[in-house]
Amino acid sequence: MSDNVNGDDGAEDRGSATKRGSKVETKGGGPPQFLPKILKRPIMIRMMDGRPIKGVLEAYNDYELLLIVGQGKKLIVFKGGISSIEYEDDPEKGKVEVKRW
């Protein structure tokens, strides 16, 4: 009998993750971390029941996101209640996108 003690069935180097040539931040060799990329940026969160919440991501931890929702108000959202997070990618500086007809 061959027992796989660590339960890692053929998984190789998970510490480095890439997405179309750009590095995605990782935390301690674990899964990719996307929240540092959208910190201090406007986002829209969709909750599990479909409600949208717009705000600026101020901070986060393992279980919560802290949003600035305007008029001096802040909102703590639990990650377990989030369905999706929408944000816009910043175009690279120096490259101006020209749309032609």
C-alpha positions in Angstrom: 0.0 0.0 0.0 1.2 3.5 -0.9 -0.1 6.1 1.5 0.2 9.7 0.5 0.7 11.4 3.9 0.6 15.0 2.8 -2.5 14.7 0.7 -0.9 16.6 -2.2 -1.8 14.4 -5.2 0.7 15.5 -7.8 0.3 19.3 -7.1 3.4 21.1 -8.0 4.8 24.5 -7.1 1.6 26.5 -6.1 3.7 29.4 -4.7 3.9 31.2 -8.0 0.8 32.1 -10.0 0.7 34.0 -13.2 -2.2 35.5 -15.2 -1.3 36.3 -18.8 2.3 37.2 -18.1 1.7 39.4 -15.0 2.5 38.2 -11.6 -0.3 37.8 -9.1 0.6 38.3 -5.4 0.7 35.2 -3.2 0.6 35.0 0.5 3.1 32.6 2.0 3.1 30.2 -1.0 -0.7 29.8 -0.8 -3.4 30.7 -3.2 -3.2 34.0 -5.2 -4.2 37.1 -3.3 -6.2 39.6 -5.4 -7.3 42.0 -2.7 -4.0 43.9 -2.4 -4.4 44.8 -6.1 -7.8 46.5 -5.5 -6.9 48.2 -2.2 -7.9 51.9 -2.2 -9.8 51.5 -5.5 -13.6 51.8 -6.2 -15.3 48.5 -6.3 -18.8 47.1 -6.5 -19.6 44.1 -4.3 -22.6 41.8 -5.1 -23.9 40.1 -2.0 -25.3 36.5 -2.0 -28.9 37.9 -2.2 -28.0 40.1 -5.2 -27.7 43.5 -3.5 -25.0 45.7 -5.0 -22.7 47.7 -2.7 -20.5 50.4 -4.1 -17.5 51.8 -2.2 -13.8 52.1 -1.9 -11.9 49.2 -0.4 -10.0 50.7 2.6 -8.8 47.6 4.4 -9.4 43.8 4.7 -8.5 40.8 6.9 -9.2 37.1 6.7 -13.0 37.5 7.2 -14.0 41.1 6.5 -13.7 43.9 4.0 -13.9 47.6 5.1 -15.5 49.9 2.6 -15.8 53.6 2.5 -19.4 54.2 1.1 -19.4 58.0 1.1 -20.7 60.8 3.3 -18.2 59.8 6.0 -19.7 56.3 6.3 -17.8 53.0 6.4 -19.2 49.5 6.0 -17.8 46.2 7.2 -18.8 43.3 4.8 -18.2 39.7 5.7 -16.5 37.8 3.0 -18.8 34.8 3.5 -21.8 36.9 2.2 -20.1 38.1 -1.0 -21.0 36.6 -4.3 -18.7 38.7 -6.5 -16.5 41.8 -6.6 -16.3 44.1 -9.7 -13.5 46.6 -10.4 -11.9 48.2 -13.3 -8.3 47.5 -14.4 -6.1 50.6 -14.6 -4.7 50.9 -18.1 -0.9 50.9 -18.1 0.6 54.4 -17.9 2.3 55.5 -21.1 0.0 53.4 -23.3 -2.9 55.3 -24.5 -5.7 53.2 -26.0 -7.0 54.7 -29.2 -10.3 53.5 -30.5 -10.7 53.7 -34.2 -14.0 53.7 -36.1 
